[in-house]
């Protein structure tokens, strides 16, 4: 604080400047007293500047405190890196997810998904294969024979699940397997990639990331930003030939 008791016929008070209020000297002060106060002010110029800075900081703190008291969220500048999810939190989420999957009758060894913001961690056993495309799969039975090629017809059964292990589709429930020609862009990209190197008789669990899924819409069972899991059984692979009758053309698969 810049307050001075100056020797003389009375005390002279140097008023600290408020916003927009200049320093004032009492009229009764003599010339020597005025010089003395001016000298003190010059010496303490750094203190006055610091006081102005502290005053601005205090005003800012008062405003932020008032906003918080009024229920308004105040964004503070970030300092350092954000805290990573602890192992305890991850373990707790895993336990919660497994309980949900058990309630949905998810199959044994079903993968787990831990979400943190926009990031998703897929938790599986070490037996799963992780592809550069983001596809993840596990061979349950390898099967025998040649892998399907573009233009060939594949016949397969599948059961589809969402992240919580709830069944969303099944050809077994429909009573007949699916049949599709490879390379026609009819299958979901991740699904076709997942069965492309399967062999007849093989069984595989495929985990499809959102970027390899189909367009999301009301006509699909895929959810935005959700992984989908498929248990696939490849029943057979057939060659196909184009057949033309008049103006009609189709493919016949042996």
N, C-alpha and C positions, 0 to 999 in steps of 0.2 A: 504494500500500500504506500502511496506516495503522499504522506502527510508531514508537514514540517512545522515545528514550533521555532520561530525565528526570534532571536533576542531583540528587544527594542521596547517601544512604548506599548506593544500588544502583540498577540499571536496572529500570524498570517496563515490561512488555510488554502492550500493549492487543491482545488476541486478536481478529482479525476474525471476525465471526459466521458460522458455517456454518448450514446449515438446521436450525433448532430448537435451536441452541446459543447462549446469551446471552453478552454480554461479561462477562469476569471480571477482577477485580483481585487481585493477590497480597495476602495478608493482611499481609505485612510492610510494605506501602506505608504511608507516613504520610498524615496528613490533607491536607497541602499537596500531596503527590504525587497523591493521588486527585483533588483539585480541578483540578490541572494536566491530568491525563488526560481528565477530564470536559470541560474547556474545549476540548481538542484534538478530542475526539469531536464536540462541538457545531459547531465550525468546519468540520469535514470531513463534516458530515452529508450534504451533496450528493454528496461523493465516495463515501460508503458506499452511497447509493441507486444511483448509477451503477454501482458494483461489483456490486450485486444484479442490475441489469439485464444487465450483461455476463455475469454468471454464468449467468443464465437463457438468454441467447443461446448461450453456449458449451455448456450442457447440451443445448439443442435441436439445435445443430450436431453434437454428439457422437452423439445418438440417430439423426439422419438418416444420419450417416456409417456407423453400425453397421448400419442397415437396408440401405444400399446394399451394404456389404460382405457381408451375408447373402444378397444376390440379390433383395431386395425392392424393388419400384419405389416411388419416393417422388414424390408430386405436389407440385411447387413452384408458388407463386402466379405467375400470368401477369403479365408486365410488357410493356406496349406491344402492338402488333398483331403477329399472326403473319406469318411471312415468306411472301410470295407466291411462286408457282412461277416460277423464272427462265426466261428465254427459252431458255437452253441446255437445261434440263430438258424444256421443251415441244417443242423441236426434236428432242430425242432420242426422246421418246415418239411424235412424228409419224413418225419414221423406223422405229421398231419396229412401229407399227401398219400402216404401208404394206407392210412385209415380210410381216406376217401376212396382210394382204389379198391380196397377190400370191400367196402360197402357197395361198390359198383361191380363186384365180381370180376375184377380184372384178372387176366391169366397170370400164372406164376412167372416170376422174373420180369414183370412188366417194368419198363423204364420209368424213371422219375424226372420231374421237371421242376426246377427252382427258378422262380422269376424274381428279378431285381430291376425295377424300372423297365427299360426296353430290352434288357439282356435276359436271355434264358439259358440256363445251364442244364444240359441233358445228362442225367446220372444213369449209367449202365454198368454192367459187368465188363471186365477186360476182354471178353470174348467177342464183343461187337466190333465191327469194322467201320471206321469213319472215313468217308470219301472226301476228296477235295471240294466237291460240289456242295457239301453239307449233309448229304445223305448218310444215314447210319443203318446198318443191318446186321442181322445175326442169322447164320445158317443153322437150322435145326436138323434138317436132313439134306444132304447134298444132291441126291438123285443121280440118274445116269443118262447118258446120251449127249446129244449136241445142244448147245444153247440156241435159242431162237434168233432168227435174222430178220431184217426188214423184209416185209412182204409175206412172211409166214404167219400162220394163224396160231395163236396160243389159247389154250383152254385152261382155266384156273378157277379155284375157289379162293375166297378171301373173307376175312372178318376185319372190319375197320373200327378203330377206337379213337376217342379224343384223349387229351392229356390226363384227364382224371380216371381213365380206364373204362369209361362208359361206352358200351357198344353202340355204334352209330349206323352200321350197315353190315350185311352178311349175305353172301350168295347161298350159304348153307340154309339160312332161314327162308330164302326165296325158292329153294328146291331145285335149282339148276345152276351149273357153273357159268362163268362169263366166257365169252369168245370174242377175240379181237385180233385184228391184223397189226403186226408190229410196224412201226415207222409211219403210221398214218396220222399221228398227232391227235388221236382220239383219247388215249390214256393220259392221266395226270403225269406231267414230266417226271416227277420223282418216282412214281409207281413204275413207269416204263423203264427208267434207269435201274430200278431195283430188281426187276425180273429179267432184264436183258441177259445177264450171265447166269441165270438159273438153269437147271437141267430137269427134264421130265421126272416127276416123282419127288422133286425137291420141295422142302418146306423152309420158308424164310420169314423172319420178322423184319419189317421195313419201317424205319422212322423217317418221315418226310417233313423237312422244315418248310415254313410258310413260303419261302422264295421258290420252292420246287412244287408247290401245290397249284391247284386250279384257281381261276378268278373267283373271288368271294362274292356271293350273292344269295338271295333268298332261295334259289333253285338248287343250291349245293348244301352239303352238310359240313363243309369246311368253315372254320371260324377264322376271322382275321387275326393274324399274328399268332396262330396256334399251330403246334406240331400235330401231326396225325400219325397213328401207328396202324400198320396192316400186317396181319398174319396171312401169308400167301401159300397156297399149295398149287404148284404147277403140274397139271394133269397130263398135258400133251402138247406137241408141236407138229403142225402140218404144213406142207407146201401148198401154195395156192396158184391158180392159173386164171387168167381173164377169159370169160366166156361172153360171146356176143351173139345175140339172136335178134335180127332185124335192127331196130333202133334201141334195143335194150342191151345193156352190158353190165356184167357183174363178175365176181370172183368165185371160183369153185375150189374148195380146199379138200385134198385127199385125206 
